[in-house]
Amino acid sequence: MPSAYCGECEWQYRTKGDDAVALSRAMIDHFVETGHSPVERCDAGDRSSTDDLLEPADRTATRTRDC
């Protein structure tokens, strides 16, 4: 069950089931209302089974942006 929290205030949001749209919308609404950037938290059961196979250095994703 995905959830999100805000490190700047005590805002938290948890979805019922796998409703990623509701979670995303709640995070956007919180940002618009407060200017705070919520952080999405995934439960341990949602993590990829390959996480256990990766070396620690491989866990950092390289992100690229096409502008």
C-alpha contacts under 8 A as a table, 3 or more apart, distances in Angstrom:
res1	aa1	res2	aa2	distance
1	M	14	R	7.25
1	M	15	T	6.34
1	M	16	K	6.62
1	M	17	G	5.57
1	M	18	D	5.96
1	M	42	C	7.03
1	M	43	D	6.25
1	M	46	D	7.79
2	P	14	R	6.25
2	P	15	T	6.05
2	P	17	G	7.87
2	P	18	D	6.74
2	P	19	D	7.94
2	P	20	A	7.33
2	P	23	L	7.55
2	P	40	E	7.37
2	P	41	R	6.19
2	P	42	C	4.97
2	P	43	D	6.35
3	S	12	Q	7.45
3	S	13	Y	5.55
3	S	14	R	4.18
3	S	15	T	6.15
3	S	23	L	6.96
3	S	40	E	5.95
3	S	41	R	5.26
3	S	42	C	6.43
4	A	12	Q	5.72
4	A	13	Y	5.28
4	A	14	R	6.49
4	A	23	L	7.38
4	A	27	M	7.34
4	A	38	P	6.33
4	A	39	V	5.39
4	A	40	E	4.21
4	A	41	R	5.29
5	Y	10	E	7.42
5	Y	11	W	5.75
5	Y	12	Q	4.32
5	Y	13	Y	6.41
5	Y	38	P	5.42
5	Y	39	V	5.49
5	Y	40	E	6.66
5	Y	41	R	7.48
6	C	9	C	5.69
6	C	10	E	6.29
6	C	11	W	5.41
6	C	12	Q	6.50
6	C	36	H	7.00
6	C	37	S	6.66
6	C	38	P	4.43
6	C	39	V	6.15
7	G	10	E	7.24
7	G	38	P	7.06
7	G	39	V	7.72
8	E	36	H	6.71
13	Y	23	L	7.12
13	Y	26	A	7.29
14	R	23	L	7.16
15	T	18	D	6.86
15	T	19	D	5.96
15	T	20	A	7.57
15	T	22	A	6.97
15	T	23	L	6.19
16	K	19	D	6.50
19	D	22	A	5.59
19	D	23	L	6.62
20	A	23	L	5.08
20	A	24	S	6.04
21	V	24	S	5.15
21	V	25	R	6.10
22	A	25	R	5.11
22	A	26	A	6.11
23	L	26	A	5.13
23	L	27	M	6.21
24	S	27	M	5.15
24	S	28	I	6.23
25	R	28	I	5.11
25	R	29	D	6.09
26	A	29	D	5.06
26	A	30	H	6.14
27	M	30	H	5.16
27	M	31	F	6.26
27	M	37	S	7.68
27	M	38	P	5.93
28	I	31	F	5.11
28	I	32	V	6.16
29	D	32	V	5.12
29	D	33	E	6.07
30	H	33	E	5.18
30	H	34	T	5.95
30	H	35	G	7.39
30	H	36	H	6.93
30	H	37	S	7.74
30	H	38	P	7.42
31	F	34	T	5.36
31	F	35	G	4.65
31	F	36	H	5.00
31	F	37	S	5.58
31	F	38	P	7.10
32	V	35	G	5.73
32	V	36	H	7.99
42	C	46	D	6.24
42	C	47	R	7.32
43	D	46	D	5.42
43	D	47	R	7.14
44	A	47	R	5.52
47	R	51	D	7.18
48	S	51	D	5.65
49	S	52	D	6.38
49	S	53	L	7.86
50	T	53	L	5.15
50	T	54	L	6.62
51	D	54	L	5.51
51	D	59	R	7.57
54	L	58	D	5.88
54	L	59	R	6.49
55	E	58	D	5.27
55	E	59	R	6.80
56	P	59	R	5.41
56	P	60	T	7.78
57	A	60	T	6.26
58	D	61	A	7.38
